């Protein structure tokens, strides 16, 4: 938006300096210039919206840079109103476990969400499958994700060799539905790809 204001301000200044030129133009010529200016402004607005839509990707890049890795964590969610952001992914060499903390937030009505550990897994870059054995989310009694209120989901991944530097995939099976909705929601899978591990 600041960029748009600068462009408009610059355009207005240019017009003030060229008023004498406009006086020598026909009405049709002035209208043509005005239409061109409006179209350029609309293009800038579209570019700004595109930049805003990349904000989440920028946050993921910042996280990965802070971890000193060149990878970008990609999130594939079946729900467009949910966001999943990796807060940390730290390994314990002695226990051969990794604790993955994800910030979960949703913009719809209050949701009742549950994690189903059966079938949840993490896969490293050479295809080794590691089970997700524990979660501090629904097991801790946090089963309601309120509108626009972030909640931390902590997953414990077991059987991870200390030399493992990245998870190519972490698959989390979840159900979610409005707290007022009756019946059972369908089980869906959230995929997080390219998550670096800090030991």
Secondary structure, 3 states (H helix, E strand, C coil): CHHHHHHHHHHHHHHHHCHHHHHCCCHHHHHHHHHHHHHHHHHHHHHHHHHHHCHHHHHHHHHHHHCCCCCCCEEECCCCCEEEEEEEEEEECCCCEEEEEEEEEECCCCEEEEECCCCCEEEECCCCEEEEEEEECCCCCCCEECECCCEEEEEEEECCCCCCCEEEEEEEEEEEEECCCCCCCCCEEEEEEEEECEC
